[in-house]
Amino acid sequence: MELINSVVEAYVKEFSSPVDDLLTENEVFTSSTHGHAHMHSGSFQGKLLELISKMINPSRILEIGTFTGFSAICLSKGLTDKGLLYTIEIREEDAAIASSYFKKAGIDQKVILHIGNAMEIIPSIRETWDLIFIDADKVNYIDYYELTLPMLRPGGWILADNVLFHGQVLESPIKGKSAKAIHAFNQHVASDNRIEQVMLTVRDGLSLIRKL
């Protein structure tokens, strides 16, 4: 299902600021070499993540799902001078690629990369988060949300990616484990009186969630 008209998408990209050269290199490298290149955030969404982070100016960011490092680099651009970004990746190969790009970007001292199961790693990190980006396995979105929301400061933000899941959440009936999980997550967030949120129709859907 085509979620965004390709002509509209081309137009908005034309009139949006581009990402920097290193991020462009990361996008090209991932799309040409990675078997799951469709998981890449892409330049348009990357710029949106960058600007959201700059608006929030966070001291502590948690990213669940590093992939090849693109989104972490984008989010890091809004960090305070002494800010830190923690990112978690379950695949060692992707973590290695991300780590090399963090060094190229000169942010390796600001990024703390963990490799392993996020549900096990997150409780071991003693931080209060200003911004959380959830972009990992879809079946655990509710678990990630419930685990991290108490660790998010009041007024802090959660960004959840892929909340339209290739348009599959619009089907009736909804098929597929991940699509069902994302729909359940969307329902869960919509009924939560601890937050306020808006769902954006950017690429595969991005929810902006603010803790009250």
Secondary structure, DSSP 8 states (H G I E B T S, - for coil): ---S-HHHHHHHHHTS----HHHHHHHHHHHHH-TTGGGS--HHHHHHHHHHHHHH--SEEEEE--TTSHHHHHHHTT--TT-EEEEEES-HHHHHHHHHHHHHHT-TTTEEEEES-HHHHGGG----EEEEEE-S-GGGHHHHHHHHGGGEEEEEEEEEE-TTGGGGGGSSS--SHHHHHHHHHHHHHHT-TTEEEEEE-STT-EEEEEE-
